[in-house]
């Protein structure tokens, strides 16, 4: 989509007659209004097309939310006590933010999120049926966290970007996401510009994504966003993030080396396909013409 097309695209946020301009008079992209959470997947797909993201209300039951949240905070504590907690790496610049990797090895509950039927439905609509799970991680923004740099998740894609997204982030709010506690900041509609954000200029276009615990968000790979600042003194904000890509891309986590064999043994056919353990398309991922993994394993 050219910038000329973008500049004349009709807004979809209820502002009658308004236009989606690349910039306002101050030179800052004007984001669209965020859409309300919905349980209608067809509405969610329309929201995703129009704004680059959608929210699924109550995607996790109260029991599933409680068990998954407990599993995540337990994994975070294990990293702090026994492992090497990831801080001050990449785009996170202070000790109050913690990243947790290898979630598929930590609890079967995270595999349930990775292949949640609603997310698989939306991802198939967005990326096609052969998408891969690139990584499954978590981010806990602690009190005083100073936020993240603004970015798009498909920054690895050479420019100019294709006219369709090359990946999508599905994230699960395990705590309430608020403007005060480090909830994700987003620029709805920025995917239509089909370009990365310009740091220092486009930050002003971000608006807070406010969502209750148990909400699922699908955000396509071109949308500008960042972890917000946690201005509270007593709240930690946890989210689980599944990053999915088109099958032509290398995955962020090396599943063939990192996964516990028991995870593979117990995995559903859907999860095995998303992890690259099944042949897709014209023999993508085969081993001498066969599936790379028999269905029944003897470990």
C-alpha positions as CSV (number, residue, x, y, z in Angstrom):
1,X,0.0,0.0,0.0
2,X,1.5,3.3,-1.0
3,X,1.5,6.3,1.3
4,X,-0.8,8.0,-1.1
5,X,-3.3,5.2,-0.6
6,X,-2.8,5.4,3.2
7,X,-3.4,9.1,3.2
8,X,-6.8,8.7,1.7
9,X,-7.9,5.5,3.5
10,X,-11.1,5.9,5.4
11,X,-10.8,5.7,9.1
12,X,-12.5,2.7,10.7
13,X,-12.7,4.0,14.3
14,X,-16.1,5.7,14.0
15,X,-14.8,9.2,13.1
16,X,-17.2,9.9,10.2
17,X,-15.4,11.4,7.2
18,X,-12.0,11.4,8.9
19,X,-8.9,10.2,7.1
20,X,-6.0,8.0,8.1
21,X,-3.2,10.6,7.5
22,X,0.4,9.6,7.9
23,X,1.1,12.6,10.0
24,X,-0.8,15.4,11.8
25,X,0.3,19.0,11.6
26,X,3.0,18.3,14.2
27,X,4.5,15.6,12.1
28,X,3.3,12.6,14.3
29,X,1.3,9.7,13.0
30,X,-2.2,9.8,14.4
31,X,-3.2,6.3,15.6
32,X,-6.7,4.9,15.2
33,X,-8.9,4.4,18.2
34,X,-8.3,1.0,19.8
35,X,-11.2,-1.5,19.5
36,X,-13.0,-2.9,22.4
37,X,-12.4,-6.6,23.4
38,X,-14.8,-9.0,21.7
39,X,-15.6,-12.7,21.8
40,X,-16.7,-12.7,18.2
41,X,-13.8,-14.0,16.2
42,X,-15.1,-12.6,12.9
43,X,-15.3,-9.2,14.5
44,X,-11.8,-9.7,15.9
45,X,-10.5,-10.5,12.3
46,X,-12.0,-7.2,11.1
47,X,-10.4,-5.3,14.0
48,X,-7.1,-6.9,13.1
49,X,-7.4,-5.9,9.5
50,X,-8.4,-2.3,10.3
51,X,-6.1,-1.5,13.2
52,X,-3.4,-4.2,13.2
53,X,-4.5,-5.8,16.4
54,X,-7.5,-7.3,18.1
55,X,-8.5,-8.2,21.7
56,X,-10.4,-11.4,22.6
57,X,-12.2,-11.0,25.9
58,X,-12.1,-13.7,28.5
59,X,-10.0,-16.0,26.3
60,X,-8.8,-17.7,29.5
61,X,-11.3,-19.1,32.0
62,X,-10.8,-18.0,35.6
63,X,-9.3,-21.4,36.5
64,X,-7.0,-21.4,33.5
65,X,-5.9,-17.9,34.2
66,X,-5.1,-18.6,37.9
67,X,-3.1,-21.8,37.1
68,X,-1.2,-20.2,34.2
69,X,-0.4,-17.1,36.2
70,X,0.9,-19.2,39.1
71,X,3.0,-21.3,36.7
72,X,4.6,-18.2,35.2
73,X,5.4,-16.5,38.5
74,X,6.8,-19.9,39.7
75,X,9.0,-20.1,36.6
76,X,10.2,-16.5,37.2
77,X,11.1,-17.2,40.8
78,X,13.0,-20.3,39.7
79,X,15.0,-18.2,37.3
80,X,15.8,-15.7,40.1
81,X,16.7,-18.4,42.5
82,X,18.5,-21.1,40.5
83,X,19.0,-19.8,37.0
84,X,20.2,-16.8,35.2
85,X,17.3,-14.3,34.9
86,X,17.3,-12.2,31.8
87,X,17.5,-8.5,32.4
88,X,19.2,-5.6,30.8
89,X,19.2,-7.3,27.4
90,X,18.0,-6.3,24.0
91,X,15.4,-3.5,24.3
92,X,14.8,-3.7,28.1
93,X,17.1,-1.4,29.9
94,X,16.6,-1.8,33.6
95,X,16.6,-4.5,36.4
96,X,12.9,-4.2,37.1
97,X,11.9,-6.1,33.9
98,X,12.3,-9.9,33.7
99,X,12.1,-12.1,30.6
100,X,11.3,-15.8,30.9
101,X,12.2,-18.1,28.0
102,X,11.6,-21.8,27.3
103,X,8.0,-21.7,28.5
104,X,7.1,-24.9,26.7
105,X,9.5,-26.7,29.0
106,X,8.1,-25.1,32.1
107,X,4.5,-26.3,32.1
108,X,2.0,-27.9,29.7
109,X,-0.2,-24.9,30.4
110,X,1.9,-22.8,28.1
111,X,1.5,-25.3,25.3
112,X,-2.2,-24.9,25.8
113,X,-1.8,-21.2,25.1
114,X,0.5,-21.8,22.1
115,X,-2.3,-23.8,20.3
116,X,-5.3,-22.1,21.7
117,X,-8.2,-22.6,19.2
118,X,-9.0,-18.9,18.9
119,X,-5.4,-17.9,18.3
120,X,-4.9,-20.7,15.7
121,X,-8.1,-19.6,13.9
122,X,-7.0,-15.9,13.7
123,X,-3.4,-16.8,12.8
124,X,-4.5,-19.1,10.0
125,X,-6.6,-16.2,8.7
126,X,-3.7,-13.8,8.9
127,X,-0.6,-15.9,8.0
128,X,-2.0,-18.9,6.2
129,X,-2.2,-22.5,7.5
130,X,1.5,-23.3,7.6
131,X,2.7,-20.7,10.1
132,X,5.4,-21.6,12.7
133,X,5.7,-20.8,16.4
134,X,8.9,-18.8,16.6
135,X,9.1,-18.3,20.4
136,X,7.1,-18.6,23.6
137,X,8.2,-16.3,26.3
138,X,7.0,-14.0,29.0
139,X,7.7,-10.4,30.2
140,X,7.1,-9.2,33.7
141,X,7.3,-5.5,34.1
142,X,8.1,-4.7,37.7
143,X,7.5,-1.4,39.7
144,X,9.7,1.4,38.3
145,X,10.3,-0.3,34.9
146,X,11.2,2.5,32.5
147,X,9.6,1.0,29.4
148,X,11.0,-0.4,26.1
149,X,12.1,1.1,22.9
150,X,9.4,1.4,20.2
151,X,9.6,-1.2,17.5
152,X,7.8,-3.5,15.1
153,X,8.2,-7.3,15.7
154,X,9.1,-8.0,12.0
155,X,12.2,-5.7,12.0
156,X,14.2,-8.7,10.7
157,X,12.3,-8.5,7.4
158,X,14.3,-6.5,4.7
159,X,12.7,-3.3,3.5
160,X,10.6,-2.5,1.6
161,X,8.2,-4.7,3.5
162,X,5.8,-7.0,1.7
163,X,2.2,-5.8,1.6
164,X,1.2,-8.6,4.1
165,X,2.5,-9.2,7.6
166,X,5.3,-11.7,8.0
167,X,4.5,-12.6,11.6
168,X,2.1,-11.9,14.5
169,X,2.4,-11.7,18.2
170,X,-0.3,-13.3,20.4
171,X,0.0,-12.2,24.0
172,X,-2.0,-13.2,27.0
173,X,-2.6,-10.8,29.9
174,X,-2.1,-12.7,33.1
175,X,-2.5,-9.5,35.1
176,X,-4.6,-6.5,34.3
177,X,-2.8,-4.3,31.7
178,X,-3.2,-0.7,32.6
179,X,-1.6,2.6,31.6
180,X,0.1,2.7,35.1
181,X,1.6,-0.7,35.5
182,X,3.5,-1.1,32.2
183,X,0.7,-2.3,29.9
184,X,1.7,-2.5,26.2
185,X,1.7,0.8,24.3
186,X,0.5,0.5,20.7
187,X,-0.1,2.6,17.6
188,X,-3.3,1.1,16.1
189,X,-3.3,1.6,12.3
190,X,0.5,1.9,12.0
191,X,0.6,-1.4,10.1
192,X,-1.0,0.5,7.2
193,X,2.1,2.6,6.8
194,X,4.1,-0.6,6.1
195,X,7.3,0.8,7.6
196,X,9.2,0.6,10.9
197,X,8.7,3.3,13.5
198,X,11.2,6.2,13.6
199,X,12.5,6.4,17.2
200,X,12.1,9.8,18.7
201,X,9.4,10.9,16.3
202,X,6.8,8.2,16.2
203,X,6.7,7.5,20.0
204,X,4.1,10.2,20.4
205,X,1.7,8.1,18.4
206,X,1.5,5.4,21.1
207,X,-1.6,4.8,23.2
208,X,-2.0,2.4,26.1
209,X,-3.6,-1.0,25.6
210,X,-5.9,-1.5,28.5
211,X,-7.1,-5.0,29.1
212,X,-8.3,-7.2,31.9
213,X,-6.4,-10.3,33.0
214,X,-7.5,-13.3,30.8
215,X,-7.6,-11.2,27.6
216,X,-5.8,-12.4,24.5
217,X,-4.4,-9.9,22.0
218,X,-3.3,-10.7,18.5
219,X,-1.0,-8.0,17.0
220,X,0.4,-8.3,13.5
221,X,4.1,-7.9,12.9
222,X,4.1,-4.4,11.5
223,X,2.3,-2.6,14.4
224,X,4.5,-0.2,16.4
225,X,4.5,-0.9,20.1
226,X,6.5,-1.2,23.2
227,X,6.3,-2.2,26.9
228,X,5.0,0.7,28.8
229,X,6.5,2.3,32.0
230,X,5.4,0.8,35.2
231,X,4.8,3.8,37.4
232,X,3.4,1.8,40.3
233,X,5.2,1.0,43.5
234,X,3.6,-2.4,44.2
235,X,2.3,-4.0,40.9
236,X,4.0,-6.5,38.6
237,X,2.5,-6.9,35.2
238,X,2.9,-10.3,33.5
239,X,2.2,-11.2,29.9
240,X,2.9,-14.4,27.9
241,X,4.0,-13.8,24.3
242,X,3.8,-16.2,21.4
243,X,5.5,-15.0,18.3
244,X,4.5,-16.7,15.1
245,X,6.0,-16.3,11.6
246,X,5.4,-17.4,8.0
247,X,7.2,-20.8,7.4
248,X,10.0,-19.2,5.3
249,X,11.6,-17.6,8.4
250,X,14.0,-19.0,11.0
251,X,12.4,-19.4,14.4
252,X,13.6,-17.3,17.3
253,X,13.9,-20.3,19.6
254,X,15.7,-23.4,18.3
255,X,13.1,-25.9,19.2
256,X,15.1,-28.9,18.0
257,X,17.8,-28.2,20.6
258,X,15.9,-26.5,23.4
259,X,12.8,-28.6,23.9
260,X,12.5,-31.3,26.5
261,X,11.8,-34.6,24.7
262,X,8.7,-35.1,26.9
263,X,7.2,-31.9,25.4
264,X,7.5,-33.4,22.0
265,X,6.2,-36.8,23.1
266,X,3.1,-35.2,24.6
267,X,2.5,-32.6,21.9
268,X,-0.6,-32.5,19.7
269,X,-0.3,-32.7,16.0
270,X,-1.2,-29.0,15.8
271,X,1.7,-28.1,18.1
272,X,4.1,-30.5,16.3
273,X,3.3,-28.8,13.1
274,X,3.9,-25.3,14.6
275,X,7.2,-26.4,16.0
276,X,8.5,-27.7,12.6
277,X,8.2,-31.4,13.4
278,X,5.8,-32.1,10.6
279,X,6.3,-31.7,6.8
280,X,4.5,-28.7,5.4
281,X,3.8,-27.7,1.8
282,X,6.2,-29.2,-0.8
283,X,8.3,-31.2,1.6
284,X,9.4,-28.3,3.8
285,X,11.1,-29.8,6.8
286,X,11.4,-33.3,5.6
287,X,14.2,-35.8,6.5
288,X,15.0,-38.0,3.4
289,X,11.5,-37.4,2.2
290,X,9.8,-38.4,5.5
291,X,8.3,-36.7,8.5
292,X,11.2,-35.6,10.8
293,X,9.6,-37.3,13.8
294,X,7.6,-40.5,14.2
295,X,4.3,-40.0,16.1
296,X,5.3,-42.6,18.7
297,X,8.6,-42.1,20.5
298,X,10.5,-44.4,22.8
299,X,12.6,-42.1,24.9
